[in-house]
């Protein structure tokens, strides 16, 4: 592993402060996390006041509008601190669709393996299913979390420290951000870091485009909650298109946290992450370890 050190020092004064990598990383992370939490609270407030008959459409419309607002905040941050256009969030249907298919396929593979192990049973179409709340939740979570963790933390860490450090630290942070969710445990926190944190970071590093990890994140979450009605990161299980029962050791089923805390999910997703990492290296997109405290 080659290690290079950039000894460039910033000019004194507040105007150069935003060029310091730790400052930019902190600003991006705090602003985007606060924006995401605010978006969730705003959506909850709107749903609380919406008529029951319109709740689904308020949830979906609100999630789309708030996700667009978060993208606007991210774009403004990039423009203000990096003086460039945020091309990584420019509309890109191809990467988004590829990510959705990839995420959906990964979850189906995980559920299939849990079924083969005797711990999951698909009972057929769910009576009175309602996938719209899960759809809204998947949209807001995918956009909000990917902007903050992959667009802010991973991207800026990679720029300053290289791909390996960015993958490890952003994945660990992603796991910790889910540590207080309902049903969370040390196992679920580690699982999220290893399976999702590494995989989503690798998806961004492969394309330098946020729509691939956003689509992947959305595809997994919607398949898990909207299609198969399972708990998503400890959230209450919804009325998915299919009724699914999970029974058995929590290491196989994920327990109350949901299938993503199962060892099967860790194995499947980490294998997929290693495949993406191999492509990153093969295509010359792996950035060697370095220390760069100041942005260009």
Number of C-alpha atoms within 10 A of each C-alpha: 7 7 10 13 12 12 10 11 13 16 10 8 7 8 9 14 16 18 19 17 19 17 14 22 19 14 17 24 19 14 16 25 19 14 20 23 13 13 21 19 12 15 22 14 11 15 18 11 10 15 11 10 8 10 17 20 15 20 22 21 14 21 25 17 15 23 23 15 16 23 19 14 17 23 19 16 20 19 13 12 16 15 10 12 13 18 13 16 18 13 12 14 12 12 20 22 17 17 24 25 16 20 26 22 16 20 23 17 16 22 25 17 17 24 18 11 13 14 18 20 16 15 10 11 14 17 11 9 16 17 20 19 22 25 22 24 22 27 23 26 19 22 25 28 21 26 30 25 24 30 27 26 27 32 24 21 23 23 20 24 22 22 24 17 18 26 25 16 17 24 27 18 18 24 22 17 15 18 20 12 16 13 17 19 16 11 17 30 23 21 24 28 27 23 25 25 27 27 27 30 29 30 25 23 27 20 15 19 22 27 29 30 34 31 29 28 27 27 28 26 28 30 26 28 28 29 25 26 25 29 22 26 26 23 15 15 19 22 22 26 20 19 19 19 15 22 16 14 11 18 15 23 28 28 21 22 26 24 29 30 30 23 21 24 28 22 15 16 27 20 14 19 22 14 13 21 23 14 16 20 12 10 10 9 15 19 20 16 20 19 17 21 20 21 19 10
